[in-house]
Structures are given as C-alpha cells and as structure tokens.
C-alpha cells in the first residue's frame, strides 16, 4: 500500500504540500496514520504540468525522506496541477519503472491499493490491453496494468466509463479465478486539464481518501504557511495536518472530477469491459 497526493488550482510551489505541512507527503512516507503499513519507503515520484506539451516526472527508488533533490525541486517548481506518490511495494521489485505516477502522452496516473494475487491473474488481465498500448508498459506493477487497461477502455474520451470498465474487468477476472481477497483501488489521474480521483474496493473497505478546499488550516497551524489560493483543490490519502474539519472523506465507490476549482462526486459502478 502507498500514500499519494494530487493538486489542482492556481500555480503553487510543490513544496507547499509535499514538504512543508506537519503531516506532508514526505512525513507520510515514514509515519502514515491511516495505512496498513506506516512506512512507504520503496521509492517515490512526482509528476507535474507546466509549459511543456507533456508532463514532467521525477522518480527515484530510495525513500522520499532521504532525497535532497526532491526537496530542492519541490521548492523551485510551481505547478497548477501535480501528482505525487510514496510507495510501499506489494510484491513487485523496487525499481524506477515501478514508481508512480505513470505517464503516457499527456496523462499521469497513480494508485494505492492492490489487485489480489496479481501474478496469478496478470496474463488474463493484460490480455485486454490494446496491442498498440502494450509495448508502452515498462514496469511490472498491478498499478501500471490498471492504467493501461483504463487507456484501452477509453480513458481519453470518457474517464469515468473507462475506470468503471477497468474495475469491472478486474472484478470479473478475480471472481472467475476464485480469489476471495478484495480488489482495492484508490487512484488519481489527469490529462493536464482535469483531475480525477477514484475510491473503490470489492468489500466497501477502501483505502482512505480525502479532499480539501479550505486549506487555510495549514496557515492556522503555522504563521509561516501561506494559505492556498482560491480555487485550489487537494486530494490526499490522508490529511496533511491535524485540523480534520478542513478535510472531507471521499465516500466508497466514488469517482471524483475536478476542474476550475469545482469538485464533483459521481457514483462509480463497475461495468462489463
């Protein structure tokens, strides 16, 4: 399991959320509070949108708390939309190609959760990936497989329907294989314009997920923090501070859509692929 963060809004320095809050994503890499494991030290990654046509990415395999380059980059890169992830591996190697967020063309994708017994059903899952997309899978994680399944099922044209088909496909294969352990899926993805979030699990016991739009909480804790600008939305695995009333828990089986400061909750209903 992992921890992640996604931001959409007026440009801010990435350090505003990644390193400065008391319970920043860097702190969560060592001291997660709402995760099965407290340490997420099997690599990390940041993906951001700037002036270039495609998003920038920085991945490393060592722990996020021990990377000075990440701290320097976060303190100097300002972005209107970025994703960040700290990884706790669930059976696949610690290598750069397995670090989130994954990128393809103008899309970024990151995931917390698990496809149970992935090695056993991997072939059946990936058989649905479009032939022209399959060569672009670089790593060995279930997370990247989910990303390319979503791309195959129409992520570029209808993100909600694509995610519902992806979830439906995984659930179908899981049940046909007789696997009782639930599929868990907490994810963020973006095309550089909209930010999307997902919270789902087979047993309605999904990994934690929150969103916040009233981030004055960070300033209330420390005068040195600057409040986030109007129109900012942050989606996080767990709150970045102790002021819980500034954060809203995302309900089970929810698809989030964020654009221009507006956040929409939509029901997520798995469908046949």
C-alpha positions as CSV (number, residue, x, y, z in Angstrom):
1,X,0.0,0.0,0.0
2,X,1.1,3.6,-0.6
3,X,0.2,7.2,0.1
4,X,-0.4,9.9,-2.5
5,X,-1.4,13.5,-3.1
6,X,-2.9,15.4,-6.1
7,X,-3.3,19.2,-6.5
8,X,-5.4,21.2,-9.0
9,X,-5.7,25.0,-8.9
10,X,-3.7,28.2,-9.4
11,X,0.1,27.5,-9.6
12,X,1.8,26.9,-6.3
13,X,5.2,25.7,-5.3
14,X,5.1,21.9,-4.9
15,X,6.8,22.2,-1.5
16,X,3.7,23.9,-0.2
17,X,2.1,20.5,0.0
18,X,4.9,18.0,-0.4
19,X,7.4,19.1,2.3
20,X,6.1,22.0,4.4
21,X,2.9,20.7,6.2
22,X,3.3,18.9,9.5
23,X,2.0,15.7,8.0
24,X,3.2,16.3,4.5
25,X,3.5,13.5,2.0
26,X,7.2,13.2,3.0
27,X,6.2,12.8,6.6
28,X,3.6,10.2,5.5
29,X,6.4,8.2,3.8
30,X,7.7,7.5,7.3
31,X,4.7,7.9,9.6
32,X,1.5,7.1,7.7
33,X,-1.5,7.2,10.1
34,X,-4.3,5.6,8.0
35,X,-2.5,2.9,6.1
36,X,-1.9,-0.8,6.7
37,X,1.8,0.0,7.0
38,X,3.3,3.1,8.4
39,X,6.4,3.2,6.2
40,X,6.3,3.9,2.5
41,X,9.9,3.8,1.6
42,X,10.0,1.8,-1.7
43,X,10.5,4.7,-4.0
44,X,8.6,7.8,-4.9
45,X,7.6,10.0,-7.8
46,X,6.3,13.4,-8.7
47,X,4.6,14.4,-12.0
48,X,3.6,17.9,-12.9
49,X,2.2,20.0,-15.6
50,X,4.0,23.2,-16.7
51,X,4.5,25.0,-20.0
52,X,5.6,21.9,-21.9
53,X,3.3,19.8,-24.0
54,X,3.7,16.8,-21.8
55,X,4.0,16.5,-18.0
56,X,7.4,16.3,-16.3
57,X,8.3,13.4,-14.0
58,X,10.9,12.7,-11.4
59,X,11.2,9.1,-9.9
60,X,13.6,7.6,-7.5
61,X,13.9,4.2,-5.8
62,X,15.2,5.3,-2.4
63,X,12.9,6.7,0.3
64,X,11.4,10.1,-0.3
65,X,12.5,11.4,3.1
66,X,16.2,10.8,2.1
67,X,16.2,12.6,-1.2
68,X,17.6,16.2,-1.2
69,X,16.9,16.6,-4.9
70,X,13.2,16.2,-4.3
71,X,13.3,18.9,-1.7
72,X,15.2,21.3,-4.0
73,X,12.9,20.6,-7.0
74,X,9.7,21.0,-4.9
75,X,11.0,24.3,-3.6
76,X,11.5,25.7,-7.1
77,X,8.8,24.1,-9.3
78,X,5.5,25.9,-9.4
79,X,2.6,24.0,-11.0
80,X,-1.1,24.3,-11.5
81,X,-1.6,20.5,-11.4
82,X,0.6,17.9,-10.0
83,X,0.6,14.3,-8.6
84,X,3.0,12.8,-6.0
85,X,3.3,9.3,-4.6
86,X,5.3,7.4,-2.0
87,X,5.4,3.7,-2.5
88,X,5.1,0.6,-0.3
89,X,5.7,-2.3,-2.7
90,X,3.2,-5.2,-2.7
91,X,5.3,-7.9,-4.3
92,X,6.9,-6.3,-7.3
93,X,10.5,-5.0,-7.5
94,X,11.7,-1.6,-6.2
95,X,12.8,0.0,-9.5
96,X,12.2,3.3,-11.3
97,X,9.8,1.8,-13.8
98,X,7.6,0.7,-10.9
99,X,7.5,4.2,-9.3
100,X,4.3,6.3,-9.7
101,X,3.0,8.4,-11.2
102,X,3.0,6.6,-14.5
103,X,3.0,8.8,-17.6
104,X,1.7,8.2,-21.1
105,X,1.4,11.1,-23.6
106,X,-0.4,13.8,-21.7
107,X,-1.8,11.5,-18.9
108,X,-0.5,10.9,-15.4
109,X,-1.8,8.1,-13.2
110,X,-1.1,6.9,-9.6
111,X,-2.6,4.2,-7.4
112,X,-2.8,3.0,-3.9
113,X,-4.3,-0.4,-3.4
114,X,-3.9,-3.9,-4.7
115,X,-5.1,-6.4,-7.3
116,X,-5.0,-9.6,-5.2
117,X,-2.9,-12.4,-6.5
118,X,-1.8,-10.2,-9.4
119,X,0.9,-12.6,-10.6
120,X,-1.6,-15.4,-10.9
121,X,-4.1,-13.4,-13.0
122,X,-1.8,-10.9,-14.7
123,X,-1.9,-12.6,-18.1
124,X,-5.7,-12.7,-18.1
125,X,-5.9,-9.0,-17.1
126,X,-3.4,-7.8,-19.6
127,X,-4.8,-9.7,-22.4
128,X,-7.4,-6.9,-22.7
129,X,-4.7,-4.2,-23.2
130,X,-4.8,-2.8,-26.7
131,X,-1.9,-4.1,-28.9
132,X,-0.7,-0.6,-29.7
133,X,-0.5,0.3,-26.0
134,X,1.0,-2.9,-24.7
135,X,4.6,-2.1,-25.7
136,X,4.5,1.1,-23.6
137,X,4.1,-0.9,-20.3
138,X,7.6,-0.5,-18.7
139,X,7.2,-1.9,-15.2
140,X,5.7,-4.9,-13.5
141,X,3.1,-3.5,-11.1
142,X,-0.6,-4.0,-11.0
143,X,-1.0,-0.2,-10.8
144,X,0.6,0.3,-14.3
145,X,-1.6,-2.5,-15.6
146,X,-4.7,-0.7,-14.3
147,X,-3.5,2.5,-16.1
148,X,-3.1,0.8,-19.4
149,X,-6.4,-1.1,-19.1
150,X,-8.1,2.3,-18.4
151,X,-6.4,3.8,-21.5
152,X,-7.6,0.8,-23.5
153,X,-11.2,1.2,-22.3
154,X,-11.4,4.9,-23.3
155,X,-9.7,7.0,-20.6
156,X,-9.0,9.8,-23.1
157,X,-12.7,10.1,-24.2
158,X,-14.7,9.1,-21.1
159,X,-12.6,8.8,-17.9
160,X,-15.5,7.7,-15.7
161,X,-16.7,4.9,-18.0
162,X,-13.1,3.8,-18.6
163,X,-12.5,3.4,-14.9
164,X,-15.8,1.6,-14.4
165,X,-14.9,-0.8,-17.2
166,X,-11.4,-1.3,-15.7
167,X,-12.9,-2.1,-12.3
168,X,-15.4,-4.4,-13.8
169,X,-12.8,-6.3,-15.7
170,X,-10.6,-6.8,-12.7
171,X,-13.6,-7.9,-10.6
172,X,-14.7,-10.4,-13.3
173,X,-11.2,-12.0,-13.6
174,X,-10.8,-12.0,-9.8
175,X,-14.1,-13.9,-9.3
176,X,-13.5,-16.3,-12.1
177,X,-10.2,-17.2,-10.6
178,X,-11.9,-17.9,-7.2
179,X,-9.9,-15.2,-5.4
180,X,-11.7,-14.1,-2.2
181,X,-9.3,-11.3,-1.2
182,X,-10.8,-7.9,-2.3
183,X,-9.6,-5.6,-5.0
184,X,-8.7,-2.2,-3.6
185,X,-8.4,0.9,-5.8
186,X,-7.6,4.5,-4.7
187,X,-6.2,6.4,-7.6
188,X,-5.6,9.9,-9.2
189,X,-5.2,10.6,-12.9
190,X,-5.1,13.7,-15.1
191,X,-4.8,14.8,-18.7
192,X,-3.4,18.2,-17.6
193,X,-6.8,19.9,-17.7
194,X,-9.0,17.9,-15.3
195,X,-8.0,15.9,-12.2
196,X,-9.8,12.7,-11.5
197,X,-9.9,10.6,-8.3
198,X,-11.2,7.1,-7.5
199,X,-12.1,5.3,-4.3
200,X,-13.3,1.7,-4.6
201,X,-13.0,-1.7,-3.1
202,X,-14.7,-5.1,-3.5
203,X,-15.7,-5.2,0.1
204,X,-16.5,-1.5,0.7
205,X,-13.4,-1.1,2.8
206,X,-11.3,1.1,0.6
207,X,-8.0,2.8,1.3
208,X,-8.6,6.2,2.9
209,X,-9.1,9.2,0.7
210,X,-9.9,12.8,1.4
211,X,-10.2,16.1,-0.4
212,X,-9.8,19.7,0.9
213,X,-10.7,23.1,-0.5
214,X,-10.3,25.2,2.7
215,X,-6.6,24.9,3.2
216,X,-6.3,27.8,5.5
217,X,-5.9,25.1,8.0
218,X,-2.2,24.9,7.1
219,X,-1.8,28.6,7.9
220,X,-3.7,28.3,11.2
221,X,-1.2,25.7,12.4
222,X,1.9,27.8,11.5
223,X,2.0,31.5,10.6
224,X,4.8,30.7,8.1
225,X,2.5,28.7,5.9
226,X,0.7,30.6,3.1
227,X,-3.0,29.7,2.5
228,X,-3.6,28.0,-0.8
229,X,-5.2,30.3,-3.4
230,X,-9.0,30.4,-4.1
231,X,-10.0,27.6,-6.5
232,X,-7.4,25.1,-5.2
233,X,-8.4,21.5,-4.6
234,X,-6.2,18.9,-2.9
235,X,-6.9,15.1,-2.9
236,X,-4.9,13.1,-0.4
237,X,-4.6,9.6,1.0
238,X,-4.8,11.2,4.4
239,X,-4.9,14.8,5.8
240,X,-1.8,16.9,5.8
241,X,-2.4,18.3,9.3
242,X,-4.4,17.9,12.5
243,X,-7.3,20.1,11.5
244,X,-9.7,17.4,10.4
245,X,-12.7,19.6,9.8
246,X,-10.9,21.1,6.8
247,X,-10.9,17.7,5.1
248,X,-13.8,15.7,3.6
249,X,-13.6,11.9,3.4
250,X,-14.4,10.6,-0.1
251,X,-17.3,8.1,0.1
252,X,-16.9,4.5,-1.0
253,X,-17.4,3.7,-4.8
254,X,-16.9,7.3,-5.8
255,X,-15.4,8.9,-9.0
256,X,-14.2,12.5,-8.4
257,X,-13.9,15.1,-11.2
258,X,-12.1,18.4,-10.5
259,X,-11.9,21.3,-13.0
260,X,-11.5,25.0,-12.4
261,X,-11.9,24.7,-8.7
262,X,-15.2,22.7,-9.0
263,X,-15.3,19.3,-7.4
264,X,-18.0,16.8,-8.4
265,X,-18.7,13.4,-6.7
266,X,-20.1,10.8,-9.1
267,X,-21.1,7.2,-8.3
268,X,-18.6,4.5,-9.5
269,X,-20.5,1.4,-10.8
270,X,-18.3,-1.4,-12.2
271,X,-19.4,-2.4,-15.7
272,X,-18.5,-5.3,-18.1
273,X,-15.4,-4.5,-20.1
